[in-house]
Each structure stands twice: as structure tokens, then as C-alpha cells.
């Protein structure tokens, strides 16, 4: 079976899947013409501008406990509001607990920083 965003998110309680779909709407609006790649083996949904890992901006990470918005190379992003958590050396995430979290100004700014970081990576890759 081919994974879809729906097949991944609807595995969870309605409150979690609803929040996941709200986050998806935010990402699709924030990341114009992005690629959405559901990954059943990882149980996550990638968003970015290509199929390679380096082209990933962020991921929706659902679980029984809630929804996280993971950022590729999140440890390198400016985060003055301290939204990013996680102990990984490279990746970080934001816990999304309500629709209000999705609408937060600081999260929108973090998305802008992630897009800017992707553009910088893309330029560096192109200059090699």
C-alpha cells in the first residue's frame, strides 16, 4: 500500500489527526508549491522542494501523544522564542498542542528561517 498523508494521520485519535491536518494546511500555505512526501516506514510526512533529504524543510511527526513539527537542521536555526526542543545534534522539533500553536507568530518566523536556510543550502549545493 502506498502511504498518503491521510493514511498516516488518520491512524491517530481524532484530536491528533485534526491537529495534523491543520498543521498540514499551514505548511502547504507557508511553503508555496512544496513537495509533500508521506513516509509510511518512518510514519512522518516530509515537506520541502524536492525528493532528497537536503531539500526537506520540515516534517509532521504524529504520535499517540500528539503532533510535532520537525525541522531539518533545526539546531542551526535562529530561535529567539525557544520553540525548538529535542536533544538531537542536528534536528529539532516544535510540539504542536493546539491550533493556536500553529497560528503563533514565532512559529511563522521559524518557518521563514527554515526556508531561508534551505535556500542557502541549495545555493551552496549549486556552487559545488
N, CA, C and O atoms as a GROMACS GRO file, in nm:
protein
  512
    1UNK      N    1   0.084  -0.119   0.000
    1UNK     CA    2   0.000   0.000   0.000
    1UNK      C    3   0.088   0.125   0.000
    1UNK      O    4   0.186   0.134   0.075
    2UNK      N    5   0.053   0.218  -0.083
    2UNK     CA    6   0.125   0.345  -0.088
    2UNK      C    7   0.073   0.437   0.022
    2UNK      O    8  -0.048   0.454   0.039
    3UNK      N    9   0.165   0.495   0.095
    3UNK     CA   10   0.128   0.586   0.205
    3UNK      C   11   0.072   0.716   0.150
    3UNK      O   12   0.117   0.766   0.047
    4UNK      N   13  -0.024   0.769   0.220
    4UNK     CA   14  -0.076   0.903   0.192
    4UNK      C   15  -0.074   0.981   0.323
    4UNK      O   16  -0.062   0.923   0.431
    5UNK      N   17  -0.084   1.110   0.311
    5UNK     CA   18  -0.094   1.193   0.431
    5UNK      C   19  -0.212   1.148   0.516
    5UNK      O   20  -0.202   1.137   0.638
    6UNK      N   21  -0.323   1.122   0.448
    6UNK     CA   22  -0.444   1.079   0.518
    6UNK      C   23  -0.422   0.945   0.590
    6UNK      O   24  -0.464   0.929   0.705
    7UNK      N   25  -0.357   0.850   0.522
    7UNK     CA   26  -0.337   0.719   0.584
    7UNK      C   27  -0.247   0.726   0.707
    7UNK      O   28  -0.260   0.647   0.800
    8UNK      N   29  -0.155   0.822   0.707
    8UNK     CA   30  -0.066   0.838   0.823
    8UNK      C   31  -0.140   0.908   0.936
    8UNK      O   32  -0.137   0.862   1.050
    9UNK      N   33  -0.206   1.019   0.907
    9UNK     CA   34  -0.268   1.099   1.013
    9UNK      C   35  -0.392   1.033   1.073
    9UNK      O   36  -0.418   1.048   1.193
   10UNK      N   37  -0.468   0.960   0.993
   10UNK     CA   38  -0.592   0.902   1.045
   10UNK      C   39  -0.570   0.777   1.130
   10UNK      O   40  -0.666   0.716   1.176
   11UNK      N   41  -0.446   0.737   1.150
   11UNK     CA   42  -0.415   0.627   1.242
   11UNK      C   43  -0.434   0.668   1.388
   11UNK      O   44  -0.439   0.583   1.477
   12UNK      N   45  -0.446   0.796   1.412
   12UNK     CA   46  -0.446   0.850   1.548
   12UNK      C   47  -0.584   0.900   1.588
   12UNK      O   48  -0.674   0.913   1.504
   13UNK      N   49  -0.600   0.927   1.717
   13UNK     CA   50  -0.725   0.982   1.768
   13UNK      C   51  -0.764   1.104   1.686
   13UNK      O   52  -0.680   1.172   1.628
   14UNK      N   53  -0.892   1.131   1.684
   14UNK     CA   54  -0.944   1.242   1.604
   14UNK      C   55  -0.880   1.376   1.641
   14UNK      O   56  -0.852   1.457   1.553
   15UNK      N   57  -0.857   1.399   1.768
   15UNK     CA   58  -0.797   1.527   1.809
   15UNK      C   59  -0.657   1.542   1.751
   15UNK      O   60  -0.618   1.652   1.711
   16UNK      N   61  -0.581   1.434   1.746
   16UNK     CA   62  -0.445   1.438   1.693
   16UNK      C   63  -0.448   1.449   1.541
   16UNK      O   64  -0.373   1.528   1.484
   17UNK      N   65  -0.533   1.371   1.475
   17UNK     CA   66  -0.539   1.378   1.329
   17UNK      C   67  -0.590   1.515   1.284
   17UNK      O   68  -0.541   1.569   1.185
   18UNK      N   69  -0.687   1.571   1.354
   18UNK     CA   70  -0.738   1.704   1.319
   18UNK      C   71  -0.626   1.808   1.329
   18UNK      O   72  -0.610   1.891   1.240
   19UNK      N   73  -0.550   1.803   1.436
   19UNK     CA   74  -0.438   1.895   1.453
   19UNK      C   75  -0.334   1.873   1.344
   19UNK      O   76  -0.275   1.969   1.294
   20UNK      N   77  -0.310   1.749   1.306
   20UNK     CA   78  -0.217   1.718   1.198
   20UNK      C   79  -0.262   1.778   1.066
   20UNK      O   80  -0.180   1.832   0.991
   21UNK      N   81  -0.391   1.770   1.035
   21UNK     CA   82  -0.443   1.828   0.911
   21UNK      C   83  -0.438   1.981   0.915
   21UNK      O   84  -0.414   2.045   0.813
   22UNK      N   85  -0.459   2.040   1.032
   22UNK     CA   86  -0.447   2.186   1.045
   22UNK      C   87  -0.303   2.229   1.023
   22UNK      O   88  -0.278   2.330   0.958
   23UNK      N   89  -0.209   2.153   1.077
   23UNK     CA   90  -0.067   2.182   1.057
   23UNK      C   91  -0.032   2.166   0.910
   23UNK      O   92   0.042   2.247   0.854
   24UNK      N   93  -0.084   2.063   0.847
   24UNK     CA   94  -0.060   2.042   0.704
   24UNK      C   95  -0.107   2.164   0.623
   24UNK      O   96  -0.036   2.211   0.535
   25UNK      N   97  -0.227   2.213   0.653
   25UNK     CA   98  -0.280   2.331   0.582
   25UNK      C   99  -0.185   2.450   0.597
   25UNK      O  100  -0.159   2.522   0.501
   26UNK      N  101  -0.134   2.470   0.719
   26UNK     CA  102  -0.039   2.579   0.745
   26UNK      C  103   0.088   2.561   0.661
   26UNK      O  104   0.138   2.657   0.603
   27UNK      N  105   0.140   2.438   0.656
   27UNK     CA  106   0.264   2.413   0.582
   27UNK      C  107   0.246   2.433   0.433
   27UNK      O  108   0.331   2.494   0.368
   28UNK      N  109   0.137   2.383   0.379
   28UNK     CA  110   0.112   2.398   0.236
   28UNK      C  111   0.096   2.547   0.201
   28UNK      O  112   0.139   2.590   0.094
   29UNK      N  113   0.035   2.625   0.289
   29UNK     CA  114   0.020   2.769   0.265
   29UNK      C  115   0.154   2.842   0.281
   29UNK      O  116   0.182   2.938   0.208
   30UNK      N  117   0.237   2.799   0.375
   30UNK     CA  118   0.365   2.864   0.402
   30UNK      C  119   0.472   2.828   0.300
   30UNK      O  120   0.557   2.910   0.266
   31UNK      N  121   0.465   2.706   0.251
   31UNK     CA  122   0.567   2.654   0.159
   31UNK      C  123   0.505   2.641   0.020
   31UNK      O  124   0.470   2.531  -0.024
   32UNK      N  125   0.492   2.752  -0.047
   32UNK     CA  126   0.427   2.754  -0.179
   32UNK      C  127   0.490   2.652  -0.273
   32UNK      O  128   0.612   2.644  -0.285
   33UNK      N  129   0.406   2.573  -0.338
   33UNK     CA  130   0.447   2.472  -0.436
   33UNK      C  131   0.544   2.369  -0.379
   33UNK      O  132   0.630   2.317  -0.451
   34UNK      N  133   0.530   2.338  -0.252
   34UNK     CA  134   0.619   2.241  -0.189
   34UNK      C  135   0.582   2.098  -0.232
   34UNK      O  136   0.475   2.073  -0.286
   35UNK      N  137   0.674   2.010  -0.206
   35UNK     CA  138   0.654   1.867  -0.227
   35UNK      C  139   0.615   1.807  -0.093
   35UNK      O  140   0.678   1.834   0.009
   36UNK      N  141   0.510   1.726  -0.093
   36UNK     CA  142   0.464   1.657   0.028
   36UNK      C  143   0.493   1.508   0.007
   36UNK      O  144   0.443   1.448  -0.088
   37UNK      N  145   0.573   1.450   0.096
   37UNK     CA  146   0.610   1.310   0.081
   37UNK      C  147   0.574   1.232   0.208
   37UNK      O  148   0.646   1.239   0.308
   38UNK      N  149   0.463   1.159   0.203
   38UNK     CA  150   0.429   1.072   0.316
   38UNK      C  151   0.525   0.953   0.321
   38UNK      O  152   0.554   0.892   0.218
   39UNK      N  153   0.574   0.922   0.439
   39UNK     CA  154   0.670   0.813   0.457
   39UNK      C  155   0.612   0.715   0.559
   39UNK      O  156   0.621   0.738   0.680
   40UNK      N  157   0.554   0.607   0.510
   40UNK     CA  158   0.491   0.509   0.599
   40UNK      C  159   0.592   0.441   0.690
   40UNK      O  160   0.562   0.414   0.806
   41UNK      N  161   0.712   0.412   0.638
   41UNK     CA  162   0.811   0.341   0.719
   41UNK      C  163   0.857   0.426   0.837
   41UNK      O  164   0.884   0.373   0.945
   42UNK      N  165   0.866   0.557   0.818
   42UNK     CA  166   0.905   0.647   0.926
   42UNK      C  167   0.787   0.706   0.999
   42UNK      O  168   0.803   0.770   1.102
   43UNK      N  169   0.668   0.685   0.944
   43UNK     CA  170   0.544   0.739   0.998
   43UNK      C  171   0.549   0.891   1.013
   43UNK      O  172   0.504   0.948   1.112
   44UNK      N  173   0.607   0.956   0.911
   44UNK     CA  174   0.616   1.102   0.909
   44UNK      C  175   0.580   1.152   0.770
   44UNK      O  176   0.571   1.074   0.674
   45UNK      N  177   0.561   1.282   0.760
   45UNK     CA  178   0.529   1.345   0.632
   45UNK      C  179   0.630   1.456   0.609
   45UNK      O  180   0.638   1.551   0.688
   46UNK      N  181   0.707   1.445   0.502
   46UNK     CA  182   0.811   1.542   0.467
   46UNK      C  183   0.754   1.655   0.383
   46UNK      O  184   0.665   1.633   0.300
   47UNK      N  185   0.804   1.776   0.404
   47UNK     CA  186   0.769   1.892   0.323
   47UNK      C  187   0.897   1.960   0.279
   47UNK      O  188   0.987   1.984   0.360
   48UNK      N  189   0.905   1.991   0.151
   48UNK     CA  190   1.024   2.057   0.100
   48UNK      C  191   1.013   2.085  -0.047
   48UNK      O  192   0.903   2.093  -0.103
   49UNK      N  193   1.129   2.098  -0.111
   49UNK     CA  194   1.132   2.134  -0.252
   49UNK      C  195   1.216   2.035  -0.331
   49UNK      O  196   1.310   2.073  -0.401
   50UNK      N  197   1.182   1.909  -0.319
   50UNK     CA  198   1.250   1.803  -0.390
   50UNK      C  199   1.235   1.674  -0.311
   50UNK      O  200   1.175   1.672  -0.204
   51UNK      N  201   1.289   1.568  -0.366
   51UNK     CA  202   1.274   1.438  -0.302
   51UNK      C  203   1.393   1.400  -0.214
   51UNK      O  204   1.386   1.304  -0.138
   52UNK      N  205   1.502   1.475  -0.225
   52UNK     CA  206   1.620   1.445  -0.144
   52UNK      C  207   1.607   1.499  -0.003
   52UNK      O  208   1.534   1.594   0.023
   53UNK      N  209   1.680   1.436   0.086
   53UNK     CA  210   1.676   1.477   0.226
   53UNK      C  211   1.720   1.623   0.243
   53UNK      O  212   1.665   1.695   0.327
   54UNK      N  213   1.817   1.665   0.164
   54UNK     CA  214   1.868   1.802   0.174
   54UNK      C  215   1.761   1.905   0.135
   54UNK      O  216   1.770   2.022   0.173
   55UNK      N  217   1.662   1.861   0.059
   55UNK     CA  218   1.554   1.951   0.016
   55UNK      C  219   1.439   1.957   0.115
   55UNK      O  220   1.341   2.028   0.092
   56UNK      N  221   1.449   1.884   0.224
   56UNK     CA  222   1.345   1.884   0.327
   56UNK      C  223   1.353   2.013   0.409
   56UNK      O  224   1.461   2.053   0.453
   57UNK      N  225   1.239   2.075   0.429
   57UNK     CA  226   1.229   2.192   0.517
   57UNK      C  227   1.185   2.144   0.656
   57UNK      O  228   1.246   2.179   0.757
   58UNK      N  229   1.079   2.064   0.657
   58UNK     CA  230   1.024   2.020   0.785
   58UNK      C  231   0.944   1.891   0.767
   58UNK      O  232   0.922   1.845   0.656
   59UNK      N  233   0.901   1.836   0.880
   59UNK     CA  234   0.822   1.713   0.879
   59UNK      C  235   0.713   1.720   0.984
   59UNK      O  236   0.730   1.779   1.090
   60UNK      N  237   0.601   1.659   0.952
   60UNK     CA  238   0.497   1.637   1.053
   60UNK      C  239   0.527   1.500   1.114
   60UNK      O  240   0.542   1.400   1.043
   61UNK      N  241   0.535   1.498   1.247
   61UNK     CA  242   0.566   1.376   1.319
   61UNK      C  243   0.449   1.346   1.414
   61UNK      O  244   0.443   1.400   1.524
   62UNK      N  245   0.357   1.261   1.371
   62UNK     CA  246   0.244   1.228   1.460
   62UNK      C  247   0.280   1.114   1.554
   62UNK      O  248   0.363   1.029   1.522
   63UNK      N  249   0.215   1.113   1.669
   63UNK     CA  250   0.229   1.001   1.763
   63UNK      C  251   0.101   0.994   1.846
   63UNK      O  252   0.014   1.081   1.835
   64UNK      N  253   0.091   0.892   1.928
   64UNK     CA  254  -0.028   0.880   2.014
   64UNK      C  255  -0.037   0.996   2.113
   64UNK      O  256  -0.146   1.031   2.159
   65UNK      N  257   0.078   1.057   2.145
   65UNK     CA  258   0.080   1.166   2.242
   65UNK      C  259   0.052   1.302   2.180
   65UNK      O  260   0.012   1.395   2.250
   66UNK      N  261   0.072   1.316   2.048
   66UNK     CA  262   0.048   1.446   1.986
   66UNK      C  263   0.118   1.461   1.852
   66UNK      O  264   0.154   1.362   1.787
   67UNK      N  265   0.136   1.584   1.813
   67UNK     CA  266   0.196   1.620   1.684
   67UNK      C  267   0.320   1.704   1.709
   67UNK      O  268   0.320   1.794   1.793
   68UNK      N  269   0.425   1.672   1.635
   68UNK     CA  270   0.547   1.754   1.638
   68UNK      C  271   0.574   1.803   1.497
   68UNK      O  272   0.546   1.734   1.399
   69UNK      N  273   0.630   1.922   1.488
   69UNK     CA  274   0.676   1.976   1.362
   69UNK      C  275   0.828   1.974   1.367
   69UNK      O  276   0.890   2.055   1.435
   70UNK      N  277   0.886   1.880   1.294
   70UNK     CA  278   1.031   1.864   1.294
   70UNK      C  279   1.095   1.952   1.189
   70UNK      O  280   1.040   1.972   1.081
   71UNK      N  281   1.213   2.006   1.220
   71UNK     CA  282   1.286   2.092   1.126
   71UNK      C  283   1.419   2.029   1.090
   71UNK      O  284   1.499   1.993   1.177
   72UNK      N  285   1.442   2.015   0.962
   72UNK     CA  286   1.570   1.966   0.912
   72UNK      C  287   1.677   2.068   0.951
   72UNK      O  288   1.664   2.186   0.921
   73UNK      N  289   1.781   2.022   1.015
   73UNK     CA  290   1.890   2.107   1.065
   73UNK      C  291   1.838   2.218   1.157
   73UNK      O  292   1.888   2.330   1.157
   74UNK      N  293   1.738   2.183   1.234
   74UNK     CA  294   1.675   2.278   1.325
   74UNK      C  295   1.770   2.335   1.429
   74UNK      O  296   1.749   2.445   1.479
   75UNK      N  297   1.875   2.260   1.462
   75UNK     CA  298   1.972   2.308   1.561
   75UNK      C  299   2.047   2.431   1.510
   75UNK      O  300   2.108   2.504   1.588
   76UNK      N  301   2.043   2.455   1.379
   76UNK     CA  302   2.113   2.568   1.319
   76UNK      C  303   2.022   2.690   1.298
   76UNK      O  304   2.070   2.796   1.257
   77UNK      N  305   1.894   2.676   1.326
   77UNK     CA  306   1.801   2.785   1.301
   77UNK      C  307   1.798   2.885   1.416
   77UNK      O  308   1.805   2.846   1.533
   78UNK      N  309   1.788   3.014   1.385
   78UNK     CA  310   1.767   3.114   1.491
   78UNK      C  311   1.632   3.086   1.557
   78UNK      O  312   1.532   3.068   1.488
   79UNK      N  313   1.628   3.084   1.688
   79UNK     CA  314   1.506   3.052   1.761
   79UNK      C  315   1.498   3.137   1.888
   79UNK      O  316   1.507   3.084   1.999
   80UNK      N  317   1.480   3.267   1.872
   80UNK     CA  318   1.479   3.355   1.990
   80UNK      C  319   1.365   3.326   2.088
   80UNK      O  320   1.377   3.356   2.206
   81UNK      N  321   1.256   3.268   2.039
   81UNK     CA  322   1.142   3.237   2.128
   81UNK      C  323   1.156   3.100   2.195
   81UNK      O  324   1.071   3.060   2.274
   82UNK      N  325   1.264   3.028   2.162
   82UNK     CA  326   1.292   2.897   2.222
   82UNK      C  327   1.178   2.797   2.200
   82UNK      O  328   1.138   2.727   2.293
   83UNK      N  329   1.127   2.792   2.077
   83UNK     CA  330   1.023   2.696   2.042
   83UNK      C  331   1.079   2.556   2.019
   83UNK      O  332   1.014   2.456   2.050
   84UNK      N  333   1.199   2.550   1.966
   84UNK     CA  334   1.258   2.422   1.928
   84UNK      C  335   1.305   2.343   2.049
   84UNK      O  336   1.368   2.396   2.141
   85UNK      N  337   1.272   2.214   2.048
   85UNK     CA  338   1.315   2.124   2.154
   85UNK      C  339   1.375   2.000   2.090
   85UNK      O  340   1.376   1.986   1.968
   86UNK      N  341   1.424   1.912   2.172
   86UNK     CA  342   1.485   1.788   2.124
   86UNK      C  343   1.632   1.789   2.157
   86UNK      O  344   1.694   1.894   2.173
   87UNK      N  345   1.687   1.670   2.168
   87UNK     CA  346   1.826   1.659   2.209
   87UNK      C  347   1.919   1.617   2.096
   87UNK      O  348   2.038   1.595   2.119
   88UNK      N  349   1.866   1.606   1.975
   88UNK     CA  350   1.949   1.567   1.861
   88UNK      C  351   2.052   1.674   1.828
   88UNK      O  352   2.030   1.792   1.852
   89UNK      N  353   2.165   1.631   1.773
   89UNK     CA  354   2.270   1.726   1.738
   89UNK      C  355   2.234   1.810   1.616
   89UNK      O  356   2.286   1.920   1.599
   90UNK      N  357   2.144   1.759   1.533
   90UNK     CA  358   2.110   1.828   1.409
   90UNK      C  359   1.964   1.872   1.404
   90UNK      O  360   1.936   1.989   1.379
   91UNK      N  361   1.874   1.781   1.428
   91UNK     CA  362   1.731   1.809   1.411
   91UNK      C  363   1.666   1.854   1.542
   91UNK      O  364   1.705   1.813   1.651
   92UNK      N  365   1.565   1.938   1.526
   92UNK     CA  366   1.486   1.985   1.640
   92UNK      C  367   1.339   1.984   1.599
   92UNK      O  368   1.307   1.972   1.480
   93UNK      N  369   1.251   1.997   1.696
   93UNK     CA  370   1.109   1.998   1.666
   93UNK      C  371   1.036   2.094   1.758
   93UNK      O  372   1.087   2.137   1.862
   94UNK      N  373   0.913   2.127   1.717
   94UNK     CA  374   0.822   2.209   1.796
   94UNK      C  375   0.701   2.121   1.828
   94UNK      O  376   0.643   2.061   1.738
   95UNK      N  377   0.665   2.114   1.953
   95UNK     CA  378   0.544   2.041   1.990
   95UNK      C  379   0.423   2.128   1.958
   95UNK      O  380   0.415   2.243   2.001
   96UNK      N  381   0.330   2.071   1.882
   96UNK     CA  382   0.208   2.142   1.844
   96UNK      C  383   0.095   2.084   1.928
   96UNK      O  384   0.055   1.969   1.911
   97UNK      N  385   0.044   2.166   2.020
   97UNK     CA  386  -0.057   2.118   2.113
   97UNK      C  387  -0.197   2.167   2.080
   97UNK      O  388  -0.297   2.110   2.125
   98UNK      N  389  -0.204   2.276   2.000
   98UNK     CA  390  -0.334   2.332   1.965
   98UNK      C  391  -0.322   2.413   1.836
   98UNK      O  392  -0.213   2.443   1.789
   99UNK      N  393  -0.436   2.448   1.781
   99UNK     CA  394  -0.439   2.531   1.660
   99UNK      C  395  -0.372   2.666   1.688
   99UNK      O  396  -0.312   2.726   1.598
  100UNK      N  397  -0.382   2.712   1.810
  100UNK     CA  398  -0.318   2.838   1.849
  100UNK      C  399  -0.166   2.832   1.828
  100UNK      O  400  -0.105   2.930   1.787
  101UNK      N  401  -0.106   2.716   1.856
  101UNK     CA  402   0.039   2.698   1.834
  101UNK      C  403   0.074   2.716   1.686
  101UNK      O  404   0.177   2.772   1.652
  102UNK      N  405  -0.014   2.666   1.599
  102UNK     CA  406   0.009   2.675   1.454
  102UNK      C  407   0.003   2.820   1.408
  102UNK      O  408   0.075   2.860   1.317
  103UNK      N  409  -0.082   2.897   1.470
  103UNK     CA  410  -0.103   3.037   1.430
  103UNK      C  411  -0.005   3.133   1.497
  103UNK      O  412  -0.010   3.253   1.471
  104UNK      N  413   0.082   3.082   1.580
  104UNK     CA  414   0.174   3.166   1.656
  104UNK      C  415   0.273   3.240   1.566
  104UNK      O  416   0.331   3.181   1.474
  105UNK      N  417   0.292   3.366   1.593
  105UNK     CA  418   0.385   3.450   1.516
  105UNK      C  419   0.527   3.392   1.517
  105UNK      O  420   0.596   3.395   1.416
  106UNK      N  421   0.569   3.342   1.631
  106UNK     CA  422   0.704   3.286   1.642
  106UNK      C  423   0.722   3.163   1.553
  106UNK      O  424   0.829   3.144   1.496
  107UNK      N  425   0.618   3.080   1.540
  107UNK     CA  426   0.627   2.963   1.452
  107UNK      C  427   0.636   3.008   1.306
  107UNK      O  428   0.710   2.950   1.227
  108UNK      N  429   0.559   3.109   1.272
  108UNK     CA  430   0.565   3.161   1.134
  108UNK      C  431   0.704   3.215   1.104
  108UNK      O  432   0.755   3.197   0.993
  109UNK      N  433   0.766   3.281   1.200
  109UNK     CA  434   0.902   3.332   1.181
  109UNK      C  435   1.002   3.216   1.169
  109UNK      O  436   1.095   3.222   1.088
  110UNK      N  437   0.982   3.113   1.248
  110UNK     CA  438   1.069   2.996   1.241
  110UNK      C  439   1.060   2.930   1.102
  110UNK      O  440   1.160   2.884   1.048
  111UNK      N  441   0.940   2.926   1.046
  111UNK     CA  442   0.922   2.872   0.910
  111UNK      C  443   1.000   2.956   0.810
  111UNK      O  444   1.064   2.901   0.720
  112UNK      N  445   0.995   3.087   0.823
  112UNK     CA  446   1.071   3.176   0.733
  112UNK      C  447   1.221   3.148   0.744
  112UNK      O  448   1.292   3.146   0.643
  113UNK      N  449   1.268   3.126   0.865
  113UNK     CA  450   1.410   3.095   0.886
  113UNK      C  451   1.446   2.961   0.822
  113UNK      O  452   1.552   2.948   0.762
  114UNK      N  453   1.357   2.864   0.833
  114UNK     CA  454   1.382   2.732   0.774
  114UNK      C  455   1.387   2.740   0.621
  114UNK      O  456   1.470   2.674   0.558
  115UNK      N  457   1.299   2.820   0.562
  115UNK     CA  458   1.300   2.839   0.416
  115UNK      C  459   1.429   2.909   0.374
  115UNK      O  460   1.491   2.871   0.275
  116UNK      N  461   1.469   3.009   0.448
  116UNK     CA  462   1.593   3.081   0.418
  116UNK      C  463   1.713   2.987   0.427
  116UNK      O  464   1.802   2.993   0.342
  117UNK      N  465   1.716   2.901   0.528
  117UNK     CA  466   1.826   2.805   0.544
  117UNK      C  467   1.829   2.707   0.426
  117UNK      O  468   1.936   2.672   0.378
  118UNK      N  469   1.710   2.664   0.380
  118UNK     CA  470   1.704   2.576   0.264
  118UNK      C  471   1.761   2.645   0.141
  118UNK      O  472   1.838   2.585   0.065
  119UNK      N  473   1.725   2.772   0.120
  119UNK     CA  474   1.776   2.846   0.004
  119UNK      C  475   1.928   2.857   0.010
  119UNK      O  476   1.996   2.844  -0.093
  120UNK      N  477   1.982   2.879   0.127
  120UNK     CA  478   2.128   2.886   0.144
  120UNK      C  479   2.192   2.750   0.112
  120UNK      O  480   2.295   2.744   0.044
  121UNK      N  481   2.132   2.642   0.162
  121UNK     CA  482   2.183   2.507   0.130
  121UNK      C  483   2.180   2.480  -0.019
  121UNK      O  484   2.274   2.424  -0.075
  122UNK      N  485   2.071   2.522  -0.082
  122UNK     CA  486   2.053   2.498  -0.225
  122UNK      C  487   2.158   2.574  -0.306
  122UNK      O  488   2.214   2.521  -0.401
  123UNK      N  489   2.184   2.699  -0.267
  123UNK     CA  490   2.287   2.778  -0.336
  123UNK      C  491   2.424   2.717  -0.318
  123UNK      O  492   2.502   2.710  -0.413
  124UNK      N  493   2.456   2.672  -0.197
  124UNK     CA  494   2.585   2.611  -0.171
  124UNK      C  495   2.602   2.482  -0.250
  124UNK      O  496   2.710   2.452  -0.301
  125UNK      N  497   2.496   2.406  -0.260
  125UNK     CA  498   2.498   2.280  -0.335
  125UNK      C  499   2.520   2.309  -0.484
  125UNK      O  500   2.593   2.237  -0.553
  126UNK      N  501   2.457   2.415  -0.532
  126UNK     CA  502   2.469   2.451  -0.674
  126UNK      C  503   2.606   2.505  -0.710
  126UNK      O  504   2.646   2.500  -0.827
  127UNK      N  505   2.679   2.557  -0.613
  127UNK     CA  506   2.811   2.616  -0.641
  127UNK      C  507   2.923   2.512  -0.639
  127UNK      O  508   3.038   2.544  -0.667
  128UNK      N  509   2.888   2.388  -0.606
  128UNK     CA  510   2.991   2.282  -0.600
  128UNK      C  511   3.012   2.218  -0.735
  128UNK      O  512   3.094   2.128  -0.748
   0.00000   0.00000   0.00000
